[in-house]
Amino acid sequence: MSVDQYYLLGRSGLRVSRLALGTMTFGNGGIRGIGGSWGADEETARSIFERYIAAGGNFIDTANSYAGGLSEKLVGSFVAEAGLRDEVVIATKFSNSLSPGNPNAGGNGRKAMMQAVDASLKRLKTDYIDLYLLHTWDRMTPAEEVMRTFDDLVRAGKIRYAGLSDVPGWYAARAQTWAEAHTLTQPICLQLPYSLVERSIEHEFVPFAETLGLGITAWSPLAMGLLSGKYRPGATEGGRLSQDTSGGGLGLFTERNTRILTVLERVADEMGRSMAQVALNWCVNRPGVAAAIVGASRLSQLDDNLAALEFEIPAEFRAELDRVTAIDAPYPYALFADDYQAAILNAGASVGDKPPNYRREILLPKVTDYAFGQPKNKTLD
């Protein structure tokens, strides 16, 4: 696998790289509670963008609120100057307000959404957005309103595809099934946090995505840099987590995570790979995951991340990483464990969920079964 091998995103015809270039760092911005000097200035951002494109990557992730809109402006300029608009897939997001005091400048409502998409189009210097995502659930706007507006934007030619980020599972299911029932544009993507230290999406979102045909794009696959190798067990100096003004590295420096770092460091050393490469490789090859979003504030970080697709983690190491990062199943998922259901529901009878020769792909291919697994300069099967 490499960054210039493309896969379909969810149940769609959109081809994307397995590593997306995250641009939250573009524009030297920060996020609230963390110092604002950890990002990349324009010159560095340009070099990162060019290196990603030169490697064959085509999936760029941004948002209207990143660096107060500057991230979108830089992405738009880089793409336009290189004449790459038809070659790259630009994903951006709405929800966060850029106009303090204006109650309709943020959230998921139709008014905010229509204003946001027009502003993003101007900043990105384009007349269409490939993938437009709801950034954060506002706890107010009905899913029906959001999906109808997504459909209107597709029909108007302003966006090509829709997706959802950071929403409850029930809300995502309501949005997808309502759109399907009313023959509207359906979401093809769920953008959610996922990494060796954050596996909570596995109980609800992964089965949902696989069943209904959405590809998961994992944000923070290195857990805000915790898994990058900067923060070895017992050493937390340097990096943006050390600039967290709230203390405690955004809650990431825990005993559990220290155990994970210890195992990850040993596995990486035995494989002759960096900790970041092993963590990214683990993430991008998990069920339901279509792509991992990697950010960089310097070229060396990007180069290290891109090399995460060059190898396979041996089964014994993968099993060890799975064990040390496993989380307990919350209610009601503990009731769905194989041993519990075998004893309670099947009373000792052997019952399988599908015949031995059944291929689930025939009914609904997983994201990775839509593989365009050939180099881009070869004919795709």
N, C-alpha and C positions, 0 to 999 in steps of 0.2 A: 504494500500500500504506500502511496505517496500523495502529496498535496495536489498533484496534477492528475489524479484519478478521481473521477466524479461519480456521484451517486444521486439518485433521485431523492428529493426531500419529501418525506411522507408519501401520501397517495397523490402524487402530482407528476408533472413532466419537467420540473425544475431541477437542473443538474447543479450540484454544489460540491465543493471540496469538503473533505472530512474535518479539516481544521479551518475554522473561520477566523478572519483577522478582526479582533475586537479593537475598537478605536476610542474607548472611553479615555485612554491616556492622551489622545491627540489634542493638542492645544494647551498642554501644561496645566490642565485643570485637576481638581480633586473632588472628593465627595464630602458632604457635611460630616464633621467630626474627625476628619483626617487632614493632615497638612496638605496644602495645594501645590507642592513642588515636586511631586513624584511622577508627573506625567512627562510627555515628550513635546518639545517645542516644534515649530513648523518644519525646520530643516531636518530634525531627527525623524519626525513623523513621515515626512516625504521619503526618506531613505528606507524606513520600515515598510511603507506601502510599496515602494518599488521592488524591494527584495522579495516581498510576499508574491507580487505579481510575476516576477522573474522566475520564481520557483514553480509557477503554474497555478497558484491559488486564485480562486475567483469569487470568494464569499466574504463580503465586507459587512461588518455589523456595527451600527452606530445608533444614536438616539437623539431626539431633539434637545434633550436636557444635558447631554454630555458637554462639559466645559461651556455651559450656557449657550449652546448652539454652535460653538466654534468647531467642534469635532465634525459636524455635518458640513460646515463651510470648507474645511480642509479636505475632507473626502471628496466633495464635489469638485474642488479645484484640481486635485490630483488626478481624478478620473477624466475630467474634461481636457486637461493639458496633455494627457497621454492618449487621448482619443479612444478610450476603452469602454465607453458607456454600454455598448452592446455586448461586451465580453464579460463584464463583471456582474455579479448579483449583489445588489445593495439592499440590505435590510436596515430599516430604521423603525423607531418606536414613538408612540405618543402616550400621554397621560400626565406627565409631570409638567407643572406650570412654569412658564418663563415670565409671567406677568404678575408679580405680587399684588394682592388686593383685588384681583379680578376673579370672581367666583367661577366664571365660565372659561377661564384660560387653561384649566387643568381638569383632570378627571377623565371619565370615559364617555361622556355624553356626546350627542351628535354635533352640537355647536362647537365644543372644544375640539372634537376630532376633525371636523372640516377645517377649522382654523389652523390646526396643527399640521395637517397634511399639506396645505398650501404653503405654509411657512417653510416646511422641510423641503418641498420641491424647489423653492427659491434658493435655499442655502445649498442644496445639493446640485444646483445648476442642471436640473434634468426635468423632463416633463412626465416622468413616471418613476415609481418606486417598485422594485421587484417584490419585496416582502415587507409588508407593513404590519406591525405588531402592537397590540395593546400592551403597554409597559407594566402597569400595576393596577390591580383591581381596586376600584374606588369604593366598593361596598354599597353603591347606590344605583348605578345605571343598570337597567335590565339587560340581560344578554341579548334579548330580541332587538333592542335598539342598536347595540353594537354590531350585530351581525347584519342587520339591514343596511347600516351605514357602510360597512365593509363591502357589501354587495354593490351599493350605489357607486362607491369609489372604483371598483373594478369595472363596472359598466361605463363609467365616465373616462376610463383609461388612465386614471391617476395612479392606481396600484395594480399589480399583477396577481399577487397572492396575499393572503391574510394569515395572521398567527396570533397566539396568546402567550403572554409572559407573566409569571408570578400571579396566578389566579388559583382559587380553590379548585379541587378536582370536580366537585359537583357543578361549579359554574362553567368550567370548560366543557363538561359533558352536555350541559343544557345548551350552551352556545352551538356546539357541533351538531347535536341531534335536531335542534330547532332549525338550523340552517339547512340541514339535509331534508327535513320534512317539508320545508317551504321552497325547495330547489334554489337556495341562495348559495353564494360563495361560502365554502366550508374552510375552516382553518386547516392548514397543512403542517403547522409547526407549533410546538410547545417549547418556550424558552424558559428553562428552570435551572436552579443551582444544583450541581451534581459533581461529586468528587469522592476521593477515598475517605474524607472526613464528613461528607454530607450525602447520605444515601437515603434520606427520608422519602424521596420521590418513588422509590421502588415498589412500595405497597399499593399505591393508588395510580400514579401517573403513568408508570411504565406499562402496566396492563392496559390502561385506557388508550395510550398512544398506539400500542401494537394492535389492539382490537379495532380501533376506529380509523387507523391509517394516518396518524400524525407523527412526524419526525421530531425527536427531542434534540434541541440544540442546547448543550450544557454550558451555562455561564459559571465563571469562577471554578474551572476544573482543577486549578491549583490552589483553591481555597484562599484567595486574596494573597497568594504568594507563600502561604505556609508550607506548601509541598514542593516549593521550588528548589530547596537546598540551602536557602539563606538562613533558615531557622532550624539549625541542627539541634537535637536534644541538648538542653542546657545552655544554648546560645541564641539570644533573640535580638541581637544588635543589628541595625541596618534594615533597609527595606521599609515600605510604607506602613506595615503593621506596627513598627516601632514608633511611628508618628501619630498613632491613634490617641487623640486627646482625651478619650473617654477611659483609657486605661484597659489593660488586659487583652490587647490585640483583637478587639471586636469579639471577645469571648472565644477565640480560637486556641489560646494557650491553656489547654486542659490536660489532665492526666491521660485521658483516652487518646487525645491527639499526640501526646508525647510518645505513647506506645506505638502509635501508627508511624510516626516519623522514624522511630528506631528500626522498625521492620522495613520500612521503605528504604531507608539509608543502606541497610545491609543487602537487601535485594538488588538495589541499584549498583552497589559496589561489586557484587558477585556477577552481575550481568555486564559490567563495564559501561554502564549508562548513567546519565545524570538522574537525580531524583525526579526532576520535572518531566523528563522523557518517560520514565516508567509510570508516573502518575497520569500523564496525558494518555499514554497508550492504554492503560487500564480503563480509563474513562471512555474513550472513543470506541472501544470494542465491547462495551456493555450492551445488554439487550435494550432495544428501543432508541438508542442514541444514534442520531444521524450525523452530528458534528459537535466538536468541542470548540468553544470560542476562546482564542488565545490572544492576550494583550501583551504589549511590549513597550518599554520606554527606551530601549536601546537595541541595536542590531544583534548583539550577541545573544540577548534573550530570545529574539525571534528565531535565529538560526538554531538554537538549542531546541526550541519547541518544535520546529518543523521536522527535526530529525526523529521525533517521537513516532513517526509512521514507518520507520525503516526496519522494524524488528517485531518479533512476537515474544511475548512474555511466556516462558516455559510454564507448563501446567502446574508444577509444584509450587512455583513462586506465585502464580496467580491465585492458587488455592490459599496460600498463606496470607496474601493481601486481603482476600475475601474474608478470611476468618478474623483477622485482627480488626477489620473495619465493620464487621457485621453489627447490625442494630436489632434490638428486640422488636418483634412485631406488635404494634399496638392493637387494641381491640378495634374491629372484630377480626383482624387478620390472623391472629393466633388460632382462631377456630378453623382456618382454611389450610392448616398444615397437613401434609400428607398422612402422618401417623394418626393425627386426631380424626381426620375424616375417614380413614380406613377403619378405625375402631368403632366410631359412632355411627357413621352413615352406611358403611358397607358391611359391617359386622363380620369381618374376616374374609368376605368374598373379594376376589381379585377383579377390580374394575378399572379399566384405563379410559382416558378421555378421548382417545382416538385409536384406530387400528394401527398395527405396526407399520404398514406400508403407506399410511396416510401422509400426504404432504400438505402442511398448512398453507404453504405458499400458493397453492392452487386457488384457495379461497381469498386469502388476503396476505400478500407478500409482506414480510418484514421490511423495514427501511433498507437494511443491508442486502436484501434479496433483489432490490431494484438496482443492482450494481452495474455501473459503467466502469468496470474494473480494468479497462485498457488505458494505456497512456494516451494522452489527448491527440497525438499525431498519428494514431492508428484507427482503423475502422472499428466502430463500436458494434458489438453483437446485439 
